[in-house]
Amino acid sequence: MGINEDHKRFNEIVKGRIKEDFKKYITHEEMVGKSENDYVKIPVSKIKIPKFVYGAKNSGGVGQGEGQEGQKAPGQGEEAGDAPGEHTLEVEIEIEELAEILGQELELPRIQPKSANKIESFENKYNSVSDQGPKGLHHFKKTYKQALQRSISNGTYNPSDPIVIPVKRDFRYKAAKKVSKPATNAVVIYMMDVSGSMGEAQKKIVRMESFWINTWLKYNYKGLENRFIIHDAAAKEVDEKTFFNTSESGGTLISSAYKKALEIIDKDYSGDQWNIYLFHFSDGDNWSNDDTVLCKEIIKKEFTPKVNLFGYGQVESKYGSGQFIKDIKDDFSDNEVVVCSPIKDKSEIVRSIKDFLGKGK
């Protein structure tokens, strides 16, 4: 078996292990912090990597040398642990592969873009082989195998002089297949309450959940933009690092975040060419009922006509009242664009992701 086949088999083992322990990986904080471009680094445990151990030169073959059966080899330790060692290997997996696993395990439907632009985009995937093609797509390995098979079958192959010369009919080429890609234009605007009642545990939940939301949306859209808004009694747009590492001590006016999101949409994503996703995370503690009424008005009149999905995730906190999710559910329980998801702790992240993405919006 060649190195490429070995590598492919190893990747299949890794993906199988991730599927096996998927709920653990979905709440794996260390993994979320190791995303690089189109790859994610994942620490995978319990994979035994076989290796050869060579003895010293001229030390004899198997079973040779002095000593009786059952006698310990020289240099062998006298004491040993009674538990097997656990090997943790950090492997890279493509975001696309991770999204496929997410979709399979959570049974998520593919997203149907809302954009009025119905022109499909296509890209070439070279995942098949043809006996015709340009020189630049010559597949050396497949050509060699074809030539070798021909030599063996017609009796011209000589193991003692294993030279294989391909002829014209042996040549193989990478063949492209056009694959439809969803609409390019999509944006996710994340909003988070950073007032004093939202602690580190709540922010970790938001970080993990937003990572998986992004993973799935990237899989469904060729291009994806992210914007971040934090708020207490006032809202401001920030970068991703600031989003997950800011704490304030003020009160909470949720409408400030919704107004800022609306400002961003109207300035940069107006028209019908963008698929817009809004996700707001809070502990459900708003300053006043009047502000909650204003929030509901913005959702109804501004968000629902413009966005694919408005997701409100309420992260439980011992300091928050938790009232906001009840108010939103009362007014929008029959609206498919608005999805509410209570998140008690990180064990509920899987269910919450399915709440948000399970309708294929």
C-alpha positions as CSV (number, residue, x, y, z in Angstrom):
1,M,0.0,0.0,0.0
2,G,1.4,3.4,-1.0
3,I,1.9,6.5,1.2
4,N,-1.2,8.2,-0.3
5,E,-3.4,5.2,0.5
6,D,-1.9,5.1,4.1
7,H,-2.6,8.8,4.5
8,K,-6.2,8.4,3.3
9,R,-6.8,5.5,5.6
10,F,-5.4,7.4,8.5
11,N,-7.7,10.3,7.7
12,E,-10.7,8.0,7.7
13,I,-9.6,6.7,11.1
14,V,-9.4,10.2,12.4
15,K,-12.8,11.2,11.0
16,G,-14.3,8.0,12.5
17,R,-12.9,8.9,15.9
18,I,-14.4,12.4,15.7
19,K,-17.8,11.0,14.7
20,E,-17.5,8.6,17.6
21,D,-16.9,11.3,20.2
22,F,-18.7,14.1,18.4
23,K,-20.5,15.6,21.3
24,K,-17.1,15.9,23.1
25,Y,-15.5,17.7,20.2
26,I,-18.4,20.1,19.8
27,T,-17.6,21.4,23.3
28,H,-13.9,21.2,23.0
29,E,-12.6,24.7,23.8
30,E,-9.0,23.9,22.8
31,M,-10.1,22.9,19.3
32,V,-12.1,26.1,18.8
33,G,-9.0,28.2,19.3
34,K,-7.0,26.3,16.7
35,S,-8.7,27.3,13.5
36,E,-6.3,28.2,10.7
37,N,-7.6,29.3,7.3
38,D,-9.5,26.3,5.9
39,Y,-8.2,23.8,8.5
40,V,-8.8,23.1,12.2
41,K,-6.3,21.4,14.5
42,I,-8.0,18.7,16.6
43,P,-6.4,16.8,19.5
44,V,-7.4,13.1,18.9
45,S,-6.6,10.6,21.7
46,K,-6.3,6.9,21.7
47,I,-4.8,6.5,18.2
48,K,-1.9,4.1,18.3
49,I,0.8,5.0,15.8
50,P,2.7,1.8,14.9
51,K,6.5,2.1,14.5
52,F,9.5,-0.1,13.9
53,V,12.1,-0.5,16.6
54,Y,15.5,-1.5,15.4
55,G,18.2,-3.2,17.4
56,A,21.9,-2.5,17.2
57,K,23.9,-3.6,14.1
58,N,25.3,-7.2,14.1
59,S,23.2,-8.1,17.1
60,G,21.7,-11.2,15.5
61,G,18.3,-12.0,14.2
62,V,15.1,-12.9,16.0
63,G,15.6,-15.4,18.8
64,Q,19.4,-15.4,18.6
65,G,21.9,-14.7,21.3
66,E,22.3,-15.8,24.9
67,G,19.5,-16.1,27.5
68,Q,16.6,-18.4,28.4
69,E,13.0,-18.2,27.4
70,G,11.1,-15.6,29.5
71,Q,14.2,-13.8,30.7
72,K,14.1,-10.0,30.6
73,A,16.1,-8.3,27.8
74,P,19.1,-6.2,28.9
75,G,18.2,-2.7,29.7
76,Q,14.6,-3.5,30.3
77,G,13.0,-1.7,33.3
78,E,12.2,-3.6,36.4
79,E,9.1,-1.6,37.2
80,A,6.2,-0.8,34.8
81,G,2.8,0.8,35.2
82,D,-0.4,-1.2,35.1
83,A,-2.3,1.1,32.8
84,P,-1.8,1.7,29.1
85,G,-0.4,5.1,28.0
86,E,-2.8,7.4,26.2
87,H,-1.5,9.1,23.1
88,T,-2.9,12.4,22.0
89,L,-2.2,13.4,18.4
90,E,-3.0,16.8,17.0
91,V,-4.3,16.4,13.5
92,E,-5.5,18.8,10.9
93,I,-8.9,18.4,9.3
94,E,-10.5,20.6,6.6
95,I,-13.3,22.9,7.7
96,E,-15.4,21.4,4.9
97,E,-14.9,17.9,6.3
98,L,-15.7,19.0,9.8
99,A,-18.9,20.6,8.5
100,E,-19.9,17.4,6.7
101,I,-19.6,15.5,10.0
102,L,-21.6,18.2,11.8
103,G,-24.4,18.0,9.2
104,Q,-24.5,14.2,9.3
105,E,-24.4,13.9,13.1
106,L,-27.0,16.7,13.7
107,E,-29.0,15.8,10.5
108,L,-28.9,19.4,9.3
109,P,-30.6,20.2,6.0
110,R,-28.6,22.1,3.4
111,I,-29.4,25.8,3.4
112,Q,-31.4,27.3,0.5
113,P,-30.1,30.8,0.0
114,K,-32.6,33.6,0.3
115,S,-30.9,35.9,-2.3
116,A,-33.0,36.9,-5.3
117,N,-29.9,36.3,-7.4
118,K,-30.7,32.8,-8.7
119,I,-27.6,32.4,-10.9
120,E,-25.7,29.3,-9.8
121,S,-22.0,29.4,-9.5
122,F,-19.9,26.3,-10.4
123,E,-16.4,25.1,-9.6
124,N,-14.4,22.3,-11.1
125,K,-13.5,19.3,-8.8
126,Y,-10.9,16.9,-10.2
127,N,-12.2,13.8,-8.5
128,S,-12.3,11.4,-11.5
129,V,-10.1,10.0,-14.2
130,S,-10.3,10.0,-18.0
131,D,-8.3,8.5,-20.9
132,Q,-8.2,11.9,-22.6
133,G,-7.1,15.3,-21.5
134,P,-4.5,18.0,-21.7
135,K,-0.9,17.4,-20.8
136,G,-1.2,19.6,-17.7
137,L,-3.7,17.2,-16.2
138,H,-1.6,14.1,-16.8
139,H,-2.1,11.7,-13.9
140,F,1.2,9.9,-13.5
141,K,0.2,7.4,-10.9
142,K,-2.9,6.2,-12.8
143,T,-0.9,6.1,-16.1
144,Y,1.8,3.9,-14.5
145,K,-0.7,1.5,-13.0
146,Q,-2.4,1.1,-16.3
147,A,0.9,0.5,-18.1
148,L,1.9,-2.0,-15.4
149,Q,-1.4,-3.9,-15.6
150,R,-1.0,-4.1,-19.4
151,S,2.6,-5.4,-19.1
152,I,1.6,-8.1,-16.7
153,S,-1.4,-9.2,-18.7
154,N,0.5,-9.5,-22.0
155,G,3.5,-11.2,-20.3
156,T,6.1,-8.5,-21.1
157,Y,6.7,-7.6,-17.5
158,N,10.1,-8.8,-16.1
159,P,10.4,-8.7,-12.3
160,S,14.2,-8.8,-12.6
161,D,14.2,-5.8,-14.9
162,P,11.0,-4.0,-13.8
163,I,11.0,-1.2,-16.4
164,V,7.5,-0.1,-17.5
165,I,7.1,2.2,-20.4
166,P,3.6,3.6,-20.9
167,V,2.1,3.7,-24.4
168,K,-0.5,6.1,-25.7
169,R,-3.5,4.0,-24.6
170,D,-2.1,3.8,-21.0
171,F,-2.2,7.6,-20.4
172,R,-4.7,8.8,-17.9
173,Y,-5.8,12.4,-17.0
174,K,-7.5,14.1,-14.2
175,A,-11.1,14.8,-15.1
176,A,-13.1,17.7,-13.8
177,K,-16.7,17.5,-12.7
178,K,-18.7,20.8,-12.4
179,V,-20.0,21.2,-8.9
180,S,-22.8,23.6,-8.1
181,K,-21.9,26.1,-5.3
182,P,-24.4,28.1,-3.3
183,A,-24.7,31.9,-3.5
184,T,-21.5,33.7,-2.5
185,N,-22.8,36.6,-0.5
186,A,-23.5,35.8,3.1
187,V,-22.8,37.7,6.3
188,V,-23.2,36.7,10.0
189,I,-23.6,39.4,12.5
190,Y,-22.9,38.2,16.1
191,M,-24.2,40.3,19.0
192,M,-23.4,39.6,22.7
193,D,-24.3,41.1,26.0
194,V,-21.1,41.9,27.8
195,S,-22.7,43.4,30.9
196,G,-21.6,42.3,34.4
197,S,-24.1,39.4,34.5
198,M,-22.4,37.6,31.6
199,G,-19.4,35.8,33.0
200,E,-16.6,33.8,31.5
201,A,-18.6,30.5,31.5
202,Q,-21.3,32.1,29.4
203,K,-18.8,33.6,26.9
204,K,-17.1,30.3,26.4
205,I,-20.5,28.8,25.4
206,V,-21.1,31.6,23.0
207,R,-17.6,31.1,21.5
208,M,-18.0,27.4,21.0
209,E,-21.5,27.8,19.5
210,S,-20.6,30.6,17.1
211,F,-17.6,28.5,15.9
212,W,-19.9,25.6,14.9
213,I,-22.5,28.0,13.4
214,N,-19.7,29.5,11.3
215,T,-18.4,26.1,10.3
216,W,-21.8,25.1,8.9
217,L,-22.5,28.4,7.1
218,K,-19.0,28.4,5.5
219,Y,-19.9,24.9,4.1
220,N,-23.1,26.3,2.6
221,Y,-21.7,29.5,1.2
222,K,-18.7,30.0,-1.0
223,G,-17.9,33.3,0.8
224,L,-18.8,34.4,4.3
225,E,-18.3,37.6,6.2
226,N,-18.5,38.0,10.0
227,R,-19.3,41.2,12.0
228,F,-19.3,41.5,15.8
229,I,-21.3,43.7,18.1
230,I,-20.9,43.9,21.9
231,H,-23.3,45.8,24.2
232,D,-24.3,46.6,27.7
233,A,-26.4,49.8,27.8
234,A,-24.6,50.9,24.6
235,A,-23.5,48.9,21.6
236,K,-20.4,49.1,19.4
237,E,-18.9,47.1,16.6
238,V,-15.6,45.3,17.5
239,D,-13.2,42.7,16.1
240,E,-13.5,39.0,17.0
241,K,-10.9,39.0,19.7
242,T,-12.5,41.9,21.5
243,F,-15.9,40.3,21.1
244,F,-14.9,37.3,23.2
245,N,-12.7,39.1,25.7
246,T,-14.7,42.2,26.9
247,S,-16.6,42.6,30.1
248,E,-18.5,45.7,31.2
249,S,-20.1,46.6,34.5
250,G,-23.0,48.7,33.2
251,G,-26.7,47.8,32.7
252,T,-28.3,46.3,29.6
253,L,-30.2,47.9,26.8
254,I,-30.6,45.1,24.1
255,S,-32.1,47.5,21.6
256,S,-28.7,49.3,21.3
257,A,-27.3,46.1,19.7
258,Y,-30.2,45.7,17.4
259,K,-30.0,49.3,16.2
260,K,-26.2,48.8,15.5
261,A,-26.9,45.6,13.6
262,L,-29.6,47.4,11.5
263,E,-27.1,50.3,10.8
264,I,-24.5,47.7,9.5
265,I,-27.1,46.0,7.3
266,D,-28.4,49.2,5.8
267,K,-24.9,50.5,5.1
268,D,-23.1,47.4,3.8
269,Y,-25.6,44.7,3.1
270,S,-28.7,46.3,1.7
271,G,-30.6,45.0,-1.3
272,D,-31.4,41.4,-2.1
273,Q,-27.9,40.1,-2.9
274,W,-27.0,39.2,0.6
275,N,-28.0,36.3,2.8
276,I,-28.0,37.7,6.3
277,Y,-27.8,35.9,9.6
278,L,-28.2,37.5,13.0
279,F,-27.3,35.8,16.3
280,H,-27.7,37.5,19.6
281,F,-26.5,35.9,22.9
282,S,-27.6,37.2,26.3
283,D,-28.6,36.0,29.7
284,G,-32.1,37.5,29.2
285,D,-31.7,40.5,31.5
286,N,-33.0,43.7,29.8
287,W,-33.1,47.1,31.4
288,S,-36.8,47.8,31.0
289,N,-40.0,46.4,29.5
290,D,-40.1,49.5,27.3
291,D,-36.8,48.5,25.7
292,T,-38.0,45.0,25.2
293,V,-41.0,46.4,23.3
294,L,-38.7,48.4,21.1
295,C,-36.6,45.2,20.4
296,K,-39.6,43.3,19.3
297,E,-40.6,46.2,17.0
298,I,-37.1,46.2,15.4
299,I,-37.3,42.4,14.9
300,K,-40.7,42.5,13.4
301,K,-40.4,45.5,11.1
302,E,-36.7,45.5,10.2
303,F,-35.1,42.1,10.7
304,T,-37.7,39.6,9.6
305,P,-38.2,41.2,6.1
306,K,-34.4,41.4,5.5
307,V,-32.7,38.4,7.1
308,N,-32.6,34.6,6.6
309,L,-32.5,34.0,10.3
310,F,-32.6,35.8,13.6
311,G,-31.3,33.6,16.3
312,Y,-31.6,34.5,20.0
313,G,-29.5,32.3,22.3
314,Q,-30.2,32.8,26.0
315,V,-27.2,31.6,28.1
316,E,-28.3,30.8,31.7
317,S,-26.7,33.0,34.3
318,K,-27.4,33.2,38.1
319,Y,-27.5,37.0,37.8
320,G,-29.8,37.3,34.8
321,S,-33.6,37.4,35.0
322,G,-34.1,35.2,31.9
323,Q,-37.2,37.1,30.9
324,F,-36.2,38.2,27.4
325,I,-36.6,34.8,25.8
326,K,-40.1,34.5,27.1
327,D,-41.1,37.9,25.7
328,I,-39.6,37.0,22.2
329,K,-41.3,33.6,22.2
330,D,-44.7,35.1,23.0
331,D,-44.6,37.4,19.9
332,F,-42.7,35.2,17.4
333,S,-43.5,31.6,18.1
334,D,-45.1,31.2,14.6
335,N,-42.4,33.1,12.7
336,E,-39.9,30.8,11.1
337,V,-37.2,33.5,10.7
338,V,-37.0,34.0,14.5
339,V,-35.5,31.1,16.5
340,C,-35.0,31.1,20.2
341,S,-32.8,28.7,22.0
342,P,-32.2,28.5,25.8
343,I,-28.7,27.2,26.7
344,K,-28.4,26.1,30.3
345,D,-24.7,25.0,30.0
346,K,-22.3,23.7,27.4
347,S,-23.9,20.2,27.3
348,E,-26.8,21.9,25.5
349,I,-24.7,23.4,22.7
350,V,-25.5,20.5,20.4
351,R,-29.2,20.9,20.8
352,S,-29.0,24.7,20.5
353,I,-27.1,24.5,17.2
354,K,-29.8,22.2,15.8
355,D,-32.4,24.7,17.0
356,F,-30.8,27.4,15.0
357,L,-29.7,25.5,11.9
358,G,-32.2,22.6,11.7
359,K,-34.6,24.4,9.5
360,G,-32.2,25.0,6.6
361,K,-32.9,28.8,6.6
